[in-house]
């Protein structure tokens, strides 16, 4: 370590130059990283819906409808005019309307009114549009020009096209609010007006390098892209704070700048690396998920923490020693007064808080397991914060929900197809059926049908039924509806049927993510437990710290249960690892200092000293993570990101409170047990 610090001090200008170059290159590379907004693409390769999608893509050149467009206050003739204009937009493969289902040359009164109402209701026309995914943004923008801002469009094609634009704007807005707020927190908790600049420059470069190096993955998920940078900043800040605090303490002892920094790096490297390692393992647990957003975020965030550690232990010492005069010139008295009275007050509440904590643990554990969860992505942008969300609400208010399910059955038996079609039509939640026998008729041979029209429904092996279901995830009967479709198809064709669509993918998502839960949680706990075991050389301390932070997670997740608000399961799963890995640092700091103090102090005095000296550090990190999470939660229109932010922010706040208020009392209560179950813990006798 001594040689390492000597090298950094000797070549500090080179270190700064290398980081600046890496940052500049990374800024360029980050623009080339792809972002994927589709949940279904992150299903395991062996998931049934993934295999079915592969089959459908290989058999059919035209996809199923992926957009609904509603035009208000139009006549039939005007609606047909809109249909023609939409068909002419580049990227639009097909547009279906009432004229594809019935003969509109006949008077409306004599037509089947149920069919009419599916497409034309109260002079509002609803079109089913199929958009080429490769031309999605251009097609969506083109359709918007045709229909104007007063009409509506929604669906997978709209979300895939507009979500990147919307998310980019929101990330910029989130950073615009988060960075100044972090700066203010750092100003309050440090003793130099310049130190916060050092922190933000160091971690800002780490964030940019991480974003650029994401190119090694080619494409990352929207969750990782949107939340990654803000999480990296929040989680890594305490590493920089720890190092500069040590640097300041050494200088106060009279050491020169270089010696003070060398000693600061040596003194803090162990605790910084230990804290970083627990955070890395929290994210690393996500890598073992079968749902691929987990590994996606796990790898990116584990890399982010490693880069942050390198920046803090290499770049920050170089920057600080090169600009120490600015630190001195902007030095000010601590803005937070001594915490003597605060520590006494906390200790006076400690026993009550600990008892209340123990009473709440089991009920909160039970409640967090009984939350209502959402697994799919259909409602991610249903908030009225954006035009996308308002369009969804307007169309669903008029025409209800609509989910497309494609059913592929073996081709060749037209009679079976007709019977299956009739069965589908009789299902209460099936609003329309598009198939060869419905569109062309069973009596017309395929050789007499235009090849382009037949190819939409017939491939070399399959006949495709496109069902529109008036149900969605969250409704009580959605799984039963999908099950009824499966049962009907399999009653005619056995297991030789393929199913594709958002609800089918959601079934697989639910199965996959639920299976991931216990594995990810167990791995995160085991990884962190082992690190704590090695770090403290104690069998009891890891149990105590893990219990406190896991309890904070249970309390956090019991709140949605009590409020009755459904949670996105992927947000729940990510937070279960992130909260443990990121906030266990607070407990490590308090416990480490308590054990150090116990060498010369009695239990109560040691705990009080911990509260006096450790609270500001914990509050700095905890408040940053809390406010960053809440900003993400309140400014993101993406419901997964919004919930993720709120859960992380609230979880950090709960962890912070438990560590400051409850942990010192638990350490006092378990003091003798800690001595008996630990190595090298020489506590002074009471």
C-alpha positions as CSV (number, residue, x, y, z in Angstrom):
1,X,0.0,0.0,0.0
2,X,2.9,2.4,0.8
3,X,4.4,1.8,-2.7
4,X,1.0,2.4,-4.2
5,X,0.4,5.7,-2.5
6,X,3.9,6.9,-3.4
7,X,3.2,6.2,-7.1
8,X,-0.1,8.1,-7.0
9,X,1.6,11.1,-5.4
10,X,4.5,11.0,-7.8
11,X,2.4,10.8,-10.9
12,X,-0.7,12.6,-9.9
13,X,-0.8,14.9,-12.9
14,X,-0.5,11.8,-15.1
15,X,-3.3,10.2,-13.2
16,X,-5.6,13.2,-13.7
17,X,-4.7,13.3,-17.4
18,X,-5.5,9.6,-17.9
19,X,-8.9,10.0,-16.2
20,X,-9.7,13.1,-18.2
21,X,-8.9,11.2,-21.5
22,X,-10.9,8.2,-20.4
23,X,-13.8,10.4,-19.5
24,X,-13.7,12.2,-22.9
25,X,-13.6,8.9,-24.8
26,X,-16.5,7.5,-22.6
27,X,-18.7,10.5,-23.4
28,X,-18.3,9.7,-27.1
29,X,-18.9,5.9,-26.5
30,X,-21.9,6.3,-24.3
31,X,-24.0,7.7,-27.2
32,X,-23.5,4.3,-29.0
33,X,-24.9,2.2,-26.2
34,X,-28.3,0.8,-27.1
35,X,-31.2,0.8,-24.7
36,X,-34.0,-1.8,-24.7
37,X,-37.4,-1.0,-23.4
38,X,-39.1,-4.4,-23.9
39,X,-39.6,-6.6,-20.9
40,X,-40.3,-9.6,-23.1
41,X,-36.7,-9.5,-24.6
42,X,-35.3,-10.2,-21.2
43,X,-37.2,-13.4,-20.6
44,X,-35.0,-16.6,-20.5
45,X,-34.3,-18.1,-23.9
46,X,-36.1,-21.3,-22.9
47,X,-39.4,-19.4,-21.8
48,X,-42.3,-20.7,-23.9
49,X,-43.3,-17.3,-25.1
50,X,-39.8,-16.6,-26.2
51,X,-39.7,-19.8,-28.3
52,X,-43.2,-18.9,-29.7
53,X,-42.0,-15.4,-30.8
54,X,-39.0,-17.0,-32.5
55,X,-41.4,-19.4,-34.4
56,X,-43.7,-16.5,-35.4
57,X,-40.9,-14.3,-36.6
58,X,-39.5,-17.1,-38.7
59,X,-42.9,-18.1,-40.2
60,X,-44.4,-14.6,-40.8
61,X,-43.0,-11.5,-42.3
62,X,-45.8,-9.3,-40.9
63,X,-46.1,-8.8,-37.2
64,X,-49.4,-8.6,-35.2
65,X,-51.0,-5.2,-34.6
66,X,-48.9,-3.2,-32.1
67,X,-50.8,0.1,-31.9
68,X,-54.3,1.5,-31.4
69,X,-55.3,4.8,-32.9
70,X,-58.5,6.6,-31.9
71,X,-59.9,9.5,-34.0
72,X,-62.7,11.5,-32.3
73,X,-65.9,12.9,-33.9
74,X,-65.5,11.4,-37.4
75,X,-68.0,10.0,-39.9
76,X,-67.4,6.7,-41.6
77,X,-66.2,8.4,-44.7
78,X,-63.8,10.6,-42.8
79,X,-62.5,7.6,-40.8
80,X,-61.8,5.8,-44.1
81,X,-59.8,8.9,-45.2
82,X,-57.8,8.8,-42.0
83,X,-57.1,5.0,-42.6
84,X,-55.7,5.7,-46.1
85,X,-53.5,8.5,-44.7
86,X,-52.1,6.3,-41.9
87,X,-51.5,3.4,-44.4
88,X,-49.3,5.8,-46.4
89,X,-47.0,6.6,-43.4
90,X,-43.5,5.0,-43.9
91,X,-43.2,2.1,-41.5
92,X,-46.9,1.3,-41.3
93,X,-47.4,-2.3,-42.5
94,X,-51.2,-2.6,-42.0
95,X,-54.2,-0.7,-40.7
96,X,-57.4,-2.6,-39.8
97,X,-60.8,-1.0,-39.2
98,X,-64.5,-1.7,-39.5
99,X,-64.4,-2.1,-43.2
100,X,-62.1,-5.2,-42.8
101,X,-64.7,-6.8,-40.5
102,X,-68.0,-6.0,-42.2
103,X,-69.4,-4.6,-45.5
104,X,-69.7,-0.9,-44.7
105,X,-71.5,-0.3,-48.0
106,X,-74.6,-1.6,-46.1
107,X,-76.5,0.7,-43.7
108,X,-75.0,0.7,-40.3
109,X,-78.3,-0.3,-38.7
110,X,-78.3,-3.7,-40.4
111,X,-74.8,-4.6,-39.4
112,X,-73.9,-6.7,-36.3
113,X,-73.8,-3.9,-33.7
114,X,-71.3,-5.8,-31.4
115,X,-68.8,-5.8,-34.3
116,X,-69.5,-2.2,-35.1
117,X,-69.0,-1.1,-31.5
118,X,-65.5,-2.7,-31.5
119,X,-64.4,-0.3,-34.2
120,X,-66.8,2.7,-34.3
121,X,-68.5,4.0,-31.2
122,X,-70.2,7.4,-30.6
123,X,-68.5,8.7,-33.8
124,X,-65.1,7.7,-32.5
125,X,-63.1,5.4,-34.8
126,X,-60.6,2.9,-33.5
127,X,-57.9,1.6,-35.8
128,X,-55.6,-1.4,-35.2
129,X,-52.2,-0.6,-36.7
130,X,-49.2,-2.8,-37.4
131,X,-45.9,-0.8,-37.3
132,X,-42.5,-2.1,-38.5
133,X,-40.3,-2.1,-35.4
134,X,-37.2,-1.0,-37.3
135,X,-39.0,2.2,-38.4
136,X,-41.0,2.7,-35.1
137,X,-40.0,6.3,-34.2
138,X,-40.5,7.6,-37.7
139,X,-43.9,5.8,-38.1
140,X,-45.2,7.1,-34.7
141,X,-44.2,10.6,-35.5
142,X,-45.7,10.3,-39.0
143,X,-49.0,9.0,-37.5
144,X,-49.0,11.9,-35.0
145,X,-48.8,14.4,-37.9
146,X,-51.7,12.7,-39.6
147,X,-54.0,12.5,-36.5
148,X,-52.9,15.7,-34.7
149,X,-52.5,16.2,-30.9
150,X,-56.2,16.0,-30.2
151,X,-56.5,12.4,-31.2
152,X,-54.9,9.4,-29.5
153,X,-52.6,6.5,-30.0
154,X,-51.2,3.8,-27.7
155,X,-49.6,0.4,-27.8
156,X,-46.2,-1.3,-27.8
157,X,-45.1,0.5,-30.9
158,X,-45.8,3.9,-29.3
159,X,-44.0,3.0,-26.1
160,X,-41.0,1.6,-27.8
161,X,-40.6,4.7,-30.0
162,X,-41.3,7.4,-27.5
163,X,-40.0,5.9,-24.3
164,X,-36.3,6.6,-25.1
165,X,-37.0,10.3,-25.9
166,X,-39.2,10.7,-22.8
167,X,-36.7,8.9,-20.5
168,X,-33.7,10.9,-21.8
169,X,-35.6,14.2,-21.0
170,X,-36.4,12.8,-17.5
171,X,-32.9,11.7,-16.7
172,X,-31.6,15.2,-17.5
173,X,-34.3,16.7,-15.3
174,X,-33.6,14.3,-12.5
175,X,-29.9,15.1,-12.6
176,X,-30.7,18.8,-12.7
177,X,-32.5,18.5,-9.4
178,X,-30.3,15.8,-7.8
179,X,-26.9,17.3,-8.3
180,X,-27.6,20.7,-6.6
181,X,-29.4,18.9,-3.8
182,X,-26.4,16.6,-3.2
183,X,-24.1,19.6,-3.4
184,X,-26.1,21.3,-0.6
185,X,-26.0,18.2,1.6
186,X,-22.3,18.0,1.1
187,X,-21.8,21.7,1.9
188,X,-23.7,21.2,5.2
189,X,-21.8,18.1,6.2
190,X,-18.2,19.1,5.2
191,X,-15.9,21.9,6.4
192,X,-14.9,23.3,3.0
193,X,-17.0,25.0,0.3
194,X,-14.7,23.3,-2.3
195,X,-14.8,19.7,-1.1
196,X,-18.3,19.0,-2.6
197,X,-16.8,20.1,-6.0
198,X,-14.1,17.5,-5.6
199,X,-16.6,14.8,-4.7
200,X,-18.9,15.6,-7.7
201,X,-16.0,15.9,-10.1
202,X,-14.5,12.6,-9.0
203,X,-17.8,10.7,-9.1
204,X,-19.0,12.5,-12.2
205,X,-16.0,11.2,-14.1
206,X,-16.6,7.7,-12.7
207,X,-20.3,7.9,-13.9
208,X,-19.3,9.0,-17.4
209,X,-16.6,6.3,-17.7
210,X,-19.2,3.7,-16.5
211,X,-21.7,4.8,-19.1
212,X,-19.1,4.7,-21.9
213,X,-17.8,1.3,-20.9
214,X,-21.4,0.0,-21.1
215,X,-20.7,-0.4,-24.8
216,X,-19.1,-3.7,-24.0
217,X,-22.6,-5.0,-23.4
218,X,-23.9,-3.5,-26.7
219,X,-27.4,-2.9,-25.3
220,X,-28.6,-2.3,-21.8
221,X,-32.1,-2.3,-20.3
222,X,-34.1,0.9,-19.7
223,X,-34.0,0.3,-16.0
224,X,-30.2,0.2,-15.9
225,X,-29.8,3.1,-18.2
226,X,-32.2,5.4,-16.3
227,X,-31.4,4.5,-12.7
228,X,-27.7,3.4,-13.1
229,X,-26.0,6.9,-13.0
230,X,-28.1,8.3,-10.2
231,X,-27.7,5.1,-8.1
232,X,-23.9,5.1,-8.7
233,X,-23.7,8.7,-7.5
234,X,-25.8,8.0,-4.4
235,X,-24.2,4.7,-3.4
236,X,-20.6,5.8,-4.0
237,X,-20.5,9.2,-2.3
238,X,-19.6,7.9,1.1
239,X,-16.3,6.4,-0.2
240,X,-15.1,9.9,-1.2
241,X,-16.4,11.4,2.0
242,X,-14.5,8.8,4.1
243,X,-11.2,9.5,2.3
244,X,-11.3,13.3,2.5
245,X,-12.3,13.2,6.2
246,X,-9.2,11.1,6.9
247,X,-7.1,13.5,4.8
248,X,-8.5,16.5,6.8
249,X,-7.8,14.8,10.2
250,X,-4.2,14.0,9.2
251,X,-3.6,17.6,8.2
252,X,-5.0,18.8,11.5
253,X,-2.3,16.7,13.2
254,X,0.3,18.7,11.4
255,X,1.2,16.4,8.5
256,X,2.2,17.9,5.2
257,X,-0.2,17.5,2.3
258,X,1.4,14.5,0.6
259,X,2.0,12.6,3.8
260,X,-1.5,13.3,5.0
261,X,-3.0,11.9,1.8
262,X,-0.7,8.9,1.7
263,X,-1.8,8.1,5.3
264,X,-5.4,8.8,4.5
265,X,-5.5,6.3,1.6
266,X,-3.8,3.7,3.7
267,X,-6.1,4.3,6.7
268,X,-9.4,4.4,4.7
269,X,-8.7,1.9,1.9
270,X,-9.7,-1.1,4.0
271,X,-13.1,0.3,5.1
272,X,-13.8,1.8,1.6
273,X,-13.0,-1.4,-0.1
274,X,-15.0,-3.4,2.4
275,X,-18.0,-1.1,2.0
276,X,-17.6,-1.2,-1.8
277,X,-17.4,-5.0,-1.8
278,X,-20.7,-5.3,0.1
279,X,-22.3,-3.0,-2.4
280,X,-20.8,-4.9,-5.4
281,X,-22.0,-8.2,-4.0
282,X,-25.5,-6.8,-3.5
283,X,-25.6,-6.0,-7.2
284,X,-23.8,-9.2,-8.1
285,X,-26.7,-11.2,-6.6
286,X,-28.8,-9.8,-9.5
287,X,-26.6,-11.5,-12.0
288,X,-28.0,-14.9,-11.0
289,X,-31.6,-14.0,-12.0
290,X,-33.0,-15.8,-15.0
291,X,-35.0,-12.7,-15.9
292,X,-32.2,-10.9,-17.8
293,X,-32.8,-7.4,-16.5
294,X,-31.2,-8.7,-13.3
295,X,-27.9,-9.7,-14.9
296,X,-28.0,-6.6,-17.0
297,X,-28.3,-4.3,-14.0
298,X,-26.0,-6.5,-11.9
299,X,-23.1,-6.4,-14.3
300,X,-23.4,-2.7,-15.1
301,X,-23.8,-1.6,-11.4
302,X,-21.0,-3.9,-10.1
303,X,-18.8,-2.4,-12.8
304,X,-20.0,1.1,-11.7
305,X,-19.0,0.5,-8.1
306,X,-15.5,-0.8,-9.1
307,X,-15.0,2.3,-11.3
308,X,-16.1,4.5,-8.4
309,X,-13.7,2.8,-6.0
310,X,-10.9,3.3,-8.5
311,X,-11.8,6.9,-8.9
312,X,-11.9,7.6,-5.2
313,X,-8.7,5.7,-4.4
314,X,-6.7,6.9,-7.4
315,X,-8.2,10.1,-8.9
316,X,-9.4,11.8,-5.7
317,X,-6.0,11.7,-3.9
318,X,-4.4,13.2,-7.0
319,X,-7.1,16.0,-7.4
320,X,-7.1,16.8,-3.7
321,X,-3.4,17.2,-3.3
322,X,-3.2,19.3,-6.5
323,X,-5.9,21.6,-5.3
324,X,-5.5,21.6,-1.6
325,X,-5.0,25.3,-1.5
326,X,-8.6,25.7,-2.6
327,X,-9.7,23.4,0.2
328,X,-7.8,25.7,2.7
329,X,-9.1,28.9,1.2
330,X,-12.7,27.8,1.4
331,X,-12.4,26.2,4.8
332,X,-15.2,27.0,7.2
333,X,-16.4,26.0,10.7
334,X,-18.6,22.9,10.9
335,X,-22.2,23.8,10.1
336,X,-23.5,20.9,12.2
337,X,-22.9,21.5,15.9
338,X,-21.4,18.9,18.2
339,X,-23.8,16.0,18.7
340,X,-23.3,15.5,22.4
341,X,-26.9,16.4,23.3
342,X,-28.2,14.5,20.3
343,X,-26.3,11.3,21.3
344,X,-27.7,11.5,24.8
345,X,-31.2,11.9,23.4
346,X,-30.8,9.0,21.1
347,X,-29.5,6.8,23.9
348,X,-32.4,7.8,26.1
349,X,-34.8,6.5,23.3
350,X,-32.6,3.5,22.5
351,X,-34.3,0.9,24.7
352,X,-37.8,1.9,23.6
353,X,-36.7,2.0,19.9
354,X,-35.1,-1.4,20.2
355,X,-38.2,-3.0,21.8
356,X,-40.4,-1.4,19.2
357,X,-38.0,-2.7,16.5
358,X,-38.2,-6.2,17.7
359,X,-42.0,-6.0,17.9
360,X,-42.3,-4.8,14.3
361,X,-39.8,-7.2,12.7
362,X,-42.1,-10.3,12.4
363,X,-45.3,-8.5,11.3
364,X,-43.4,-6.4,8.7
365,X,-41.7,-9.6,7.4
366,X,-45.2,-11.2,7.0
367,X,-46.7,-8.1,5.4
368,X,-44.0,-7.5,2.8
369,X,-44.6,-11.0,1.5
370,X,-48.2,-10.4,0.9
371,X,-47.9,-7.4,-1.4
372,X,-49.9,-7.4,-4.7
373,X,-47.3,-7.4,-7.6
374,X,-47.4,-6.4,-11.2
375,X,-45.1,-8.4,-13.5
376,X,-45.7,-7.1,-17.0
377,X,-45.0,-3.8,-18.7
378,X,-48.4,-2.9,-20.1
379,X,-49.1,-0.1,-17.6
380,X,-45.6,1.3,-17.2
381,X,-46.5,4.6,-19.0
382,X,-50.2,4.8,-17.9
383,X,-49.6,7.9,-15.8
384,X,-51.2,11.2,-16.9
385,X,-47.8,13.0,-16.6
386,X,-47.2,12.4,-20.3
387,X,-49.1,12.5,-23.5
388,X,-48.4,8.8,-23.8
389,X,-50.2,8.2,-20.5
390,X,-53.1,10.5,-21.3
391,X,-53.6,8.8,-24.7
392,X,-53.7,5.4,-23.0
393,X,-56.3,6.6,-20.6
394,X,-58.5,8.2,-23.3
395,X,-58.6,5.1,-25.5
396,X,-59.2,2.7,-22.6
397,X,-62.0,4.9,-21.3
398,X,-63.8,4.7,-24.7
399,X,-62.9,1.2,-25.9
400,X,-61.6,-0.6,-22.8
401,X,-58.3,-2.4,-22.6
402,X,-57.0,-4.5,-25.5
403,X,-54.3,-7.1,-25.5
404,X,-53.3,-9.0,-28.6
405,X,-52.6,-12.7,-28.4
406,X,-51.4,-14.6,-31.5
407,X,-52.3,-18.3,-31.6
408,X,-50.4,-20.4,-34.1
409,X,-52.0,-23.8,-35.0
410,X,-50.9,-26.4,-37.5
411,X,-52.1,-25.6,-41.0
412,X,-54.2,-27.9,-43.1
413,X,-57.6,-28.6,-41.4
414,X,-59.9,-25.7,-42.3
415,X,-62.9,-27.3,-40.6
416,X,-60.9,-27.3,-37.3
417,X,-59.9,-23.7,-37.8
418,X,-63.5,-22.7,-38.3
419,X,-64.6,-24.5,-35.1
420,X,-61.8,-23.0,-33.1
421,X,-62.7,-19.5,-34.4
422,X,-66.3,-20.0,-33.3
423,X,-65.1,-21.1,-29.9
424,X,-62.9,-18.0,-29.6
425,X,-65.8,-15.7,-30.7
426,X,-68.0,-17.2,-27.9
427,X,-65.5,-16.2,-25.2
428,X,-66.7,-13.1,-23.3
429,X,-63.3,-11.4,-23.1
430,X,-62.4,-11.9,-26.8
431,X,-63.5,-8.7,-28.6
432,X,-62.3,-9.7,-32.1
433,X,-60.8,-12.7,-34.0
434,X,-58.7,-12.3,-37.2
435,X,-57.9,-15.5,-39.0
436,X,-58.0,-16.9,-42.5
437,X,-61.4,-18.5,-42.0
438,X,-62.8,-15.2,-40.6
439,X,-61.3,-12.9,-43.1
440,X,-61.3,-15.0,-46.3
441,X,-63.7,-17.8,-45.5
442,X,-63.3,-21.5,-45.3
443,X,-64.7,-22.2,-48.8
444,X,-62.2,-20.2,-50.8
445,X,-59.0,-22.0,-51.6
446,X,-55.7,-20.2,-50.8
447,X,-54.6,-20.2,-54.5
448,X,-57.5,-17.8,-55.2
449,X,-56.5,-15.4,-52.4
450,X,-53.9,-12.6,-53.1
451,X,-50.6,-13.9,-51.8
452,X,-49.9,-10.9,-49.7
453,X,-53.2,-11.2,-47.9
454,X,-52.9,-14.9,-47.3
455,X,-49.3,-14.5,-46.0
456,X,-50.6,-12.5,-43.0
457,X,-52.4,-15.5,-41.7
458,X,-51.0,-18.6,-43.4
459,X,-47.4,-19.6,-43.3
460,X,-45.9,-22.8,-44.7
461,X,-46.6,-24.6,-41.4
462,X,-49.1,-22.6,-39.4
463,X,-52.4,-20.8,-39.4
464,X,-52.4,-17.7,-37.3
465,X,-55.3,-16.4,-35.2
466,X,-55.0,-12.9,-33.9
467,X,-57.2,-12.4,-30.8
468,X,-58.0,-9.0,-29.1
469,X,-58.7,-9.6,-25.5
470,X,-60.6,-7.0,-23.3
471,X,-58.5,-7.7,-20.2
472,X,-55.1,-6.8,-18.8
473,X,-52.8,-7.8,-16.0
474,X,-54.2,-6.6,-12.7
475,X,-57.8,-7.6,-13.5
476,X,-59.0,-10.6,-11.5
477,X,-59.6,-12.9,-14.5
478,X,-56.7,-12.1,-16.8
479,X,-54.9,-15.4,-16.1
480,X,-58.1,-17.3,-16.5
481,X,-58.8,-15.6,-19.8
482,X,-55.4,-16.6,-21.2
483,X,-55.9,-20.1,-19.8
484,X,-59.3,-20.3,-21.6
485,X,-57.6,-19.4,-24.9
486,X,-54.9,-22.1,-24.3
487,X,-57.5,-24.7,-23.3
488,X,-59.6,-24.0,-26.5
489,X,-56.7,-24.2,-28.9
490,X,-55.3,-27.4,-27.2
491,X,-58.7,-29.1,-27.3
492,X,-58.3,-29.2,-31.1
493,X,-54.5,-29.3,-31.6
494,X,-53.1,-30.7,-28.4
495,X,-49.6,-29.3,-27.5
496,X,-48.8,-28.3,-31.2
497,X,-49.8,-24.7,-30.6
498,X,-47.7,-21.6,-30.1
499,X,-48.8,-18.5,-28.2
500,X,-47.4,-15.0,-28.4
501,X,-48.4,-11.6,-27.0
502,X,-47.9,-9.3,-24.0
503,X,-50.2,-11.3,-21.7
504,X,-48.5,-14.6,-22.6
505,X,-45.1,-13.0,-21.9
506,X,-46.4,-11.7,-18.6
507,X,-47.3,-15.2,-17.6
508,X,-43.7,-16.3,-18.2
509,X,-42.4,-13.2,-16.5
510,X,-44.4,-14.0,-13.4
511,X,-43.1,-17.5,-13.3
512,X,-39.5,-16.5,-14.0
513,X,-39.3,-13.6,-11.6
514,X,-41.0,-15.4,-8.8
515,X,-38.5,-18.2,-9.1
516,X,-35.7,-15.6,-9.0
517,X,-36.9,-14.1,-5.7
518,X,-35.7,-16.5,-3.1
519,X,-32.4,-17.2,-5.0
520,X,-31.5,-13.5,-5.3
521,X,-32.4,-12.6,-1.8
522,X,-30.5,-15.6,-0.3
523,X,-27.4,-14.9,-2.4
524,X,-27.3,-11.2,-1.5
525,X,-27.6,-12.1,2.2
526,X,-25.0,-14.9,2.0
527,X,-22.5,-12.7,0.1
528,X,-22.8,-9.8,2.5
529,X,-22.8,-12.1,5.5
530,X,-19.5,-13.7,4.4
531,X,-17.9,-10.3,3.8
532,X,-18.9,-9.2,7.3
533,X,-17.7,-12.5,8.8
534,X,-14.2,-11.9,7.3
535,X,-14.2,-8.2,8.0
536,X,-15.2,-8.4,11.7
537,X,-13.9,-11.9,12.4
538,X,-17.2,-12.4,14.3
539,X,-20.1,-14.9,14.0
540,X,-22.6,-12.6,15.8
541,X,-21.9,-9.2,14.2
542,X,-22.9,-10.3,10.7
543,X,-26.2,-11.7,12.1
544,X,-26.9,-8.4,13.9
545,X,-26.1,-6.1,11.0
546,X,-27.9,-8.3,8.4
547,X,-31.0,-8.4,10.7
548,X,-31.1,-4.6,11.1
549,X,-30.8,-3.9,7.3
550,X,-33.1,-6.7,6.3
551,X,-35.6,-5.5,8.8
552,X,-35.4,-2.0,7.2
553,X,-36.2,-3.7,3.9
554,X,-39.2,-5.5,5.4
555,X,-40.5,-2.3,7.0
556,X,-40.0,-0.5,3.6
557,X,-42.0,-3.2,1.7
558,X,-44.7,-3.4,4.3
559,X,-45.8,0.1,3.5
560,X,-47.2,-0.7,0.0
561,X,-49.1,-3.6,1.6
562,X,-50.7,-1.3,4.2
563,X,-51.6,1.3,1.5
564,X,-52.8,-1.3,-0.9
565,X,-50.7,-0.1,-3.8
566,X,-49.5,-2.8,-6.3
567,X,-45.7,-3.0,-6.8
568,X,-43.7,-3.9,-9.9
569,X,-42.0,-7.1,-8.9
570,X,-38.8,-6.2,-10.7
571,X,-38.5,-3.1,-8.6
572,X,-39.1,-5.1,-5.4
573,X,-36.5,-7.6,-6.4
574,X,-33.8,-5.1,-7.3
575,X,-34.4,-3.1,-4.1
576,X,-34.1,-6.3,-2.0
577,X,-30.5,-6.6,-3.1
578,X,-29.6,-2.9,-3.5
579,X,-30.9,-1.8,-0.1
580,X,-28.9,-4.5,1.7
581,X,-25.7,-4.0,-0.3
582,X,-25.8,-0.2,-0.2
583,X,-27.0,0.6,3.3
584,X,-25.1,-2.1,5.2
585,X,-22.2,0.4,5.1
586,X,-24.0,2.5,7.7
587,X,-24.0,-0.5,10.1
588,X,-20.4,-1.4,9.3
589,X,-19.3,2.1,10.2
590,X,-21.2,2.2,13.5
591,X,-20.2,-1.3,14.5
592,X,-16.5,-0.8,13.6
593,X,-16.3,2.3,15.6
594,X,-18.2,0.7,18.6
595,X,-15.7,-2.1,18.7
596,X,-12.8,0.3,18.5
597,X,-14.2,2.5,21.3
598,X,-14.9,-0.6,23.5
599,X,-11.1,-1.1,23.8
600,X,-11.0,1.9,26.0
601,X,-14.6,2.7,27.0
602,X,-17.5,1.1,28.7
603,X,-20.6,0.0,26.7
604,X,-22.8,3.1,27.1
605,X,-19.9,5.5,26.6
606,X,-18.7,3.6,23.5
607,X,-22.1,3.7,22.0
608,X,-22.6,7.4,22.7
609,X,-19.2,8.2,21.1
610,X,-20.3,6.2,18.0
611,X,-23.4,8.3,17.7
612,X,-21.4,11.5,18.1
613,X,-18.7,10.7,15.5
614,X,-20.6,8.5,13.1
615,X,-24.0,10.1,12.6
616,X,-22.8,12.8,10.2
617,X,-21.1,10.3,7.9
618,X,-24.2,8.1,7.9
619,X,-26.6,11.0,7.4
620,X,-24.5,12.3,4.5
621,X,-24.7,9.1,2.6
622,X,-28.2,8.3,3.8
623,X,-29.7,11.7,3.0
624,X,-28.1,11.7,-0.5
625,X,-29.5,8.2,-1.3
626,X,-32.9,9.1,0.2
627,X,-33.3,12.4,-1.8
628,X,-31.9,10.9,-5.0
629,X,-34.3,8.0,-4.8
630,X,-37.3,10.3,-4.1
631,X,-36.4,12.6,-7.0
632,X,-36.2,9.6,-9.3
633,X,-39.5,8.4,-8.0
634,X,-41.3,11.7,-8.4
635,X,-39.9,12.8,-11.8
636,X,-40.0,9.5,-13.7
637,X,-43.1,8.8,-15.8
638,X,-41.9,5.2,-16.1
639,X,-43.7,3.4,-13.3
640,X,-41.0,0.8,-12.7
641,X,-38.3,3.5,-12.3
642,X,-40.7,5.6,-10.2
643,X,-41.4,2.8,-7.8
644,X,-37.7,1.8,-7.8
645,X,-36.7,5.3,-6.8
646,X,-39.3,5.6,-4.1
647,X,-38.4,2.2,-2.6
648,X,-34.7,3.0,-2.6
649,X,-35.2,6.5,-1.1
650,X,-37.5,5.3,1.6
651,X,-35.4,2.2,2.2
652,X,-32.3,4.3,2.7
653,X,-34.1,6.6,5.2
654,X,-35.4,3.6,7.2
655,X,-31.9,2.0,7.2
656,X,-30.4,5.3,8.4
657,X,-32.9,5.7,11.2
658,X,-32.5,2.1,12.4
659,X,-28.7,2.3,12.4
660,X,-28.6,5.6,14.3
661,X,-31.4,4.8,16.7
662,X,-31.6,1.1,17.2
663,X,-28.2,-0.4,16.3
664,X,-26.2,1.2,19.2
665,X,-28.7,-0.2,21.7
666,X,-28.5,-3.7,20.1
667,X,-24.7,-3.5,20.3
668,X,-24.9,-2.7,24.0
669,X,-27.4,-5.5,24.6
670,X,-25.4,-8.1,22.7
671,X,-22.0,-6.8,23.9
672,X,-21.0,-9.9,25.9
673,X,-22.3,-12.3,23.2
674,X,-20.2,-10.3,20.6
675,X,-17.1,-10.8,22.7
676,X,-17.7,-14.5,23.1
677,X,-18.3,-15.1,19.3
678,X,-15.5,-12.9,18.0
679,X,-11.8,-13.0,17.5
680,X,-9.5,-10.2,18.5
681,X,-12.2,-8.2,20.3
682,X,-10.5,-7.0,23.5
683,X,-13.3,-5.0,25.2
684,X,-12.6,-3.2,28.4
685,X,-14.4,-4.7,31.4
686,X,-17.6,-3.0,32.7
